[in-house]
Amino acid sequence: MITELISVGTEILLGNIVNTNSAYLSEKCAQLGLSVYYQTVVGDNETRMKSTICTALERSDMVILTGGLGPTKDDLTKEVTAELLELPLVEDAHTRELLEHYLKEYEKNNSQRRITANNYKQALVPQGALILDNHNGTAPGLIIEKNGKTVILLPGPPNEMKPMFEEEVFPYLRKRLPEVIYSQMIKICGIGESQVAEEIQDLIDDQTNPTIAPYAKTGEVHLRITAKSEDEKECKKLIKPIVRELKARFGKNIFATDEEKSLEEAIVDMLKDQGLTLALAESCTGGEISARIVNVPGASDVFTHGFVTYSNRAKRKCLGVKKSTLKIDGPVSAKCAKEMAKGGCFFSGADICLSITGLAGPGGGTKELPVGTVFMGCCYNGKVITQEYHFTGNRSKIREQATAHALALLRECIMEGISKKG
């Protein structure tokens, strides 16, 4: 089924917000086996919106629109779509009731707020449309089927659009598709995209059903294996030997086979399983590694301390880095990283401490120590290993890469410790 995505909003065209909706919907459509041939962004202009939706309906079987369902005059998606499909707008009593309840609660929270009449514009829906309740906002979603075409209207805010798609649209589309599409994710860290691509080139060259699609993220490579069949059980049967082969090729570098599991979640789970505690000693990343860890529910069971020791004085005072080390080897050195990791374990009492220190730039680099040079240390059971890395890009990119690689190193150290213990 040929599918087209249209994002509505002048703010997207102006660059005021990043359009994450299309990326999310493209991925979900791929999971369903839908063929997304076009993605379009159009501003809040009636004439241009009509032209864009008309073109989409001519060349695609299904059109998914996000944005423009709000209460203001420039929210025109529903009105333009209804006009093009020659459907009158009628008030839906259920949506009106939900709106009134939501708005009254909203008004209670602040005496200065008042309910305005334009809010009830959102209770008007194209006649015959399937209405999708919005549990995270006021604008309902809509599914319209007419003349062999399907048009799906979703709210623009991602925190409203995503749950609505997951809860309502995804099941609706899955029922309509003649074949079942099932995917299995393999998540890899510690090796780069080019190496992964080389390792699986023979599998990709020979693929028919299932297929393998690689996705690169900073410090990670994700492989989605997708099969089509008459039922989910048969899809899983087709995928199983491919997953087995990938596990044989990438082994310990695979950190998850669950699409929702992040690298930091995998690390926290490992620490919990082994009854280990963790401390982090950060300099150039300024707490970004700690932020990734504490984003995991239940991290407090294993994560005890996060030291952000940006200055030399802080490295000495909080982590016990020697003055001579900072003077002779420098704060960006393997020796400093080693002492930071060891000091982190000592002062926190944690079983493991990962440290990081480096030059994120843009200034401060030398020929011997260029910008992007990062040293990491990991102390476990009193033993410390250090690694040297060289990243490229601007300050933000270097710190992002350093954080991702630090998590991969931490996982590797935990696994190494477990294997020795076993």
C-alpha positions, 0 to 999 in steps of 0.5 A, a space after each residue: 500500500 503506497 503511503 504518503 506523510 504530510 506534516 502541517 505547520 509553518 513552524 516546521 518550514 521556518 525551522 522553529 521546531 524539528 519534524 520528528 513526526 515523519 521519522 517516527 511514522 516512517 519507521 512504524 509504516 516500515 514495520 507494517 510493510 507500508 511503502 512510504 514514497 513521499 514525505 511533504 511539509 506544508 505551511 498553514 496556508 489553505 491554498 497550498 494545503 489543498 494542492 498538497 493533499 490533492 497531489 497526495 491523494 492522486 498518487 498514494 493509497 493512504 495519506 497520513 497528516 500530522 498537525 493543524 488540528 488545534 482550535 485556532 484559525 490557522 489550524 486548517 487540516 481537518 477543514 481542508 481535508 473535509 472540503 476536498 473529500 466533500 464531507 460536511 463537518 458535524 459536531 460529535 457529542 462524545 468529543 464535545 463531552 471529552 473537551 468540556 471535561 478537559 477544559 474545565 480541569 484546565 481552567 481549575 488549575 489557574 484562575 487567569 485561564 478561561 475557556 474560549 469558544 474556539 476550543 469547541 471547533 475541535 469537536 467538529 468532525 467530517 461526517 462518517 469519520 472514525 474518531 480517535 480519542 486523544 488521552 493526552 490533549 484536546 484534538 481528536 484523531 480521525 480516520 476517513 475512508 472514501 473512494 478507495 483512499 484512506 486519510 488519517 489525521 493526527 495531532 502535531 505534538 509528538 506526545 499526543 501523536 505517538 500514543 494515539 498511533 500506537 494505541 489506535 492507528 497501528 492496530 487499525 492498519 495491521 487488521 487491514 493488511 493482507 499479510 502479517 509483518 513482524 520485525 525483530 531488532 538486533 542492537 549492536 555496540 562497540 563496532 562501527 556501521 561499516 564493519 557491521 555492513 561488511 559482516 552482513 553483506 552476504 546476508 543482504 545480497 541473498 535476502 528475500 524474506 526476511 529482510 535485514 535493514 541496518 540503522 546507524 545511531 551514535 555509537 550503535 548499529 541497529 539491525 531490523 529483521 522483517 518477515 512477511 507471512 500469513 501469521 505472526 508464528 510463521 514470521 517468527 519461524 522465518 526470522 529465527 535462523 537469521 537472528 541465530 546467525 547474527 548472534 553468532 557473528 556479533 556475539 557479545 557486541 549485541 546488547 539487546 534484541 528488544 526494540 525498546 531496550 536502550 544501551 543504558 537499560 541493558 547496563 542497568 539490568 546487568 548491574 542488577 543481575 550481578 548485584 553490582 553498584 556503579 559510580 561515574 567520574 566525568 569531565 568533558 561529558 559534564 554529566 551526560 553519561 550519568 543522565 543516560 543512566 538515571 533516565 532508566 527506571 530503577 537506576 537508583 538500585 545500582 547507581 550510587 554517585 556521579 562526579 562531575 569534576 571539570 576543573 583540576 581542583 575538583 579532580 584532586 579534591 573529589 577523586 584524589 587525582 595526584 597533583 603530579 599527574 595533572 602537572 606532568 601528564 595533564 588532565 587529558 591523559 590515560 593516567 588521569 583517567 585511571 586515577 579518576 576511575 580508581 578514586 571514584 570507586 574509593 570515594 563512592 564505595 561502588 563496585 565499578 567506576 567509569 571515568 572520562 576526560 578529554 578535549 571537546 573543543 573547539 579550542 585547547 587542542 595541540 598537535 600531540 593532543 588534538 581536539 576530540 582526544 578522549 581518555 576513559 578508565 574503568 575500575 572494577 575489583 581494584 583493577 583499572 583499564 584505560 582506553 584512548 579515543 579520537 572523535 571528530 565534529 563540533 563540541 556537541 558531537 564529540 561529547 555525544 560520541 564520547 558518551 555513547 562509547 563510554 557506555 559501550 566500554 562500561 558494558 564491556 568491562 562489566 561483561 569482562 568482569 562477569 566472565 572472569 568471575 564465572 
